[in-house]
Amino acid sequence: MAQQAPESNPFSIDPGDELPVGLQLTWRLRALIATGRLAAGERLPSFRRLADWAGVNVNTVRAVYAGLEQEGLVVSRQGQGTFVAEGIEAAAQLEEIATDALRRARQAGISPRELAIVASACASMPGALSEPGPADESTSGMPDIAEESEAIEVRHELRRQIARLEAELATYPADLPRDLPTAPRRATGHVAGVEELEQTRDTLIAQLSEAQRAAERRARQAGRARASEASPLERAMSWWRHEL
């Protein structure tokens, strides 16, 4: 196989980067798996082939694959190779969110590395993605404190799930079908019970699922119409499969 120019090879690793070469390669593969570009059950390149593409030692690739396997992202099969693990739940919208964030960062004169550092720091802060519980929920004066505390914890967890779903659903303003059922609304203020919160959560899950499917259909249509404007991960997989 002819040696590819570094600028055309999406798996070429930068040895001068502050991140170790193994970590660079791990993140690229994890991104492809997380976004579904590498689908469940799909075979990864051999150690030697990926080492050649990335410009690293075969043992580096071996260690990368071993780390991914420990995380449950890939499985190795004796005499067959390494495959993406079954049951991996990909999130295609991750790529769109990431590329949009990169685009906005560049417009603001912010480097991708700075964006990644700040995003990682924010995500690791205590309570970064949690929702504060309402002030009027308390176990004071209740006949069974342990039982009520458990119920409150369940409600808080359901609210956190609902908040995450609502935030994710908000990224699909053009893809949410208008005829989907919605959770019942109360005319007066009240403390929502577990059953009501579960119904709201399940409704949001159904809405998000439909919106994601609509977004995927729209993305496929846009991809066919704008093949020359493929995303970075899409170009990586196109290069990958062409080289195979």
N, C-alpha and C positions, 0 to 999 in steps of 0.2 A: 504494500500500500504506500502510495506517495505521501511524503510528509506534508501536513497541512500548515499553512501560514498561521501563526499564533492568533492574528486578528480574526481569522475565519473559524477557529476552533473554539467552541463555547466551553470546552472542558479544560482548556489550557490554564494551568495554575500559576499564580504569580509568586515565585519563591521569595521576592523581596517584601511581600505583604507582611504586616505585623501578625496576622493570623497564621497559625501553622498550616502547612499545605494539606495535611490530613483533614483538618477542620474545614478548610475551604471546600474540599471535595465532598465532605460529608454534607455540608449545607446545601450544595448544589443538588445532590441526589435527594436529600430530604425535601427540598422545594419541589422537585419533579414528582415525588410521591405524594406530597401533601396536596398538590393542585390537581392530581389525577393525570398529569402528563405521562407518568409511569403508572399504568393501571395495575390493579391487583392481579397477580398471576403472571405478569409480564417478566420476561427474562432480562436480567442485567448483563452487560458485557462481561467477558472473561476478565480475570485479574490483569492478564498481560495486555489485553486490548485497551482497557481503560487506563492502565498505567502509561501506555504509549500515547493515548490521547491527552492525558493530563500532564505528561512529562514528569512523572514521579516514579519512585521505585515500586516494583510489584508488591513488596511487603507493605507499603503504605496503603495500597488499594486493599490488600488482604485485611489489614487492620480496620479500614473504613467499613468494609462489608461486615466484619465481625461486630463492630460497634452498632451498626444498623440492625444486625440480627439480634443483639442483646436487647435492643429497644422494641423488638417485635415488628419491625418494618419490613424486613426481608427474611427469607428462609433459604438455606443452602440444601441442595439435594445431591447426594453422592453420585458422581459421574454425570450429572445433568447441568449443574451450574447454580447460580443464585437468582432467586425470583422475588418479586414484590409479594409480601404476605397477603393471603386472602383475608377478606374482612376489613381491609383498610378503608376508612371513610374519608374520601378526598373532598376538598372544598375548592371547587374551581374558582369561586369568587376571590380567593386569596390572591391570585395573580392580578386580578383587576384592581383590587384594593392596594396592593403593593406598587404596581406600576403607576397608579394615580398618585400615591403618596410620593413616589420618586419624582414624578413630573412636577408636582407642586413644590417639592424641595428644591429642585433645580431652578425653577422660576424664582424662588426666593434666595438663590445663591447659596444653598446649603448642600453639602456633599452627601452622597448616599451613606457613607460611613458614619457621619455625624447623626443622620436620621436614624440609622440602625442602633447606634449607641444610646440615643435618647429614648427610642421606643423600648429598647430592652430594659433600660433603667426604670422607666415609668411602669412597665408591666410587672417588674419585680418589687415595686413598692407595696407595703402592706395595704390591703383594701383598695388596690388600684381598680379592680373590676367589680367590686361589691357594691350593693345598694344599701344605704343606711335604712335601718328599720324604723317604723313609725314610732313617735314618742308615746302614743297612747297605749301601746301594747306592753303589758306588765303582768307578772305573776302575783303581784301583791293582792292578798285577800282571796285568792282562789282556793277552793277546797283541796285540790290535788296539785301541788306545785310541780312535782316531777312530770306529771302527765301534761299539764298546761305548758311547761317549759319545752317539752318535746314538740307539742303542737306549734308553738311559736317558732321553734327552730325549723320545722317543716315549712311553715308559711314564709319564713325569711328565705329559705332555699328556693321555694317556688317563685318568690318575687325576684330573686337574683336571676333565675332561669328566664322569667318573663322579660326582665330588663335586657338581658343579653339577646333574646329573640327579637325584641322590639328594635334594639339597636341594629341588629343584622338585617331585619326586615326593612329598616329605613334606607338601606343601601340599594333597594330595588324599587324605587318610586315608579318606574315605567313598566314593571313586570308583574305587578300584583293584580290578579284577576279581580274584577269588581263584584263578581257574583259569589264569592266565597262567604260562608257563614261567619258571623262574628260572635264573640262572647257577649252574653247579656249584660246590659249596663243598669246600674241602680240609680233611681231618681234621688235618693237621699244618701248622705254619707254613712258608711258603716265599715266595720272591720271584716274584710273578706275572709271567708273560711277556706279550709283546705280544698274542699270539693270545687268551690267557685274558682279558686286559683288554678287548680288542675285543669278545669275546663278552659280557662283563659290560655294557659300554657299550651294545651293540646290544639286549640284553635290557631294559635300563633305558629305552632309547628307545621300545621297543615298549610297555612298561608305561605310560610317561608319555603316549604317544599315546592309549592306551585310556582312561587316567584323564581326560585332557583332554576326550575325546569324551563320556565319562560325565558329567563336570562341566558341559559345555556343554548336554547334554540336561537335566540337573537344573536348570541355570540357566534354560533356556527354560521348563521346567515351573513353576519358582518365579516367573518373570517373568509368566507368564500368570495364576498364582494371586494375585500381588501386584502388579498393574499400577500401583497407586497408590504403590508404593514403588520406583519406577524409580531407577536410579543416575544420578549427575550427567551422565555422558556419554550415557547412554541418553536422558535428558530433552533433552539438547542436540540429538541427532539427530532426536528426535521433533519438536522445535520447528523444526529446520532443514527437514525434509521437509514439514511443514505449511505453512511460509512459502513453499516453492517452489511 
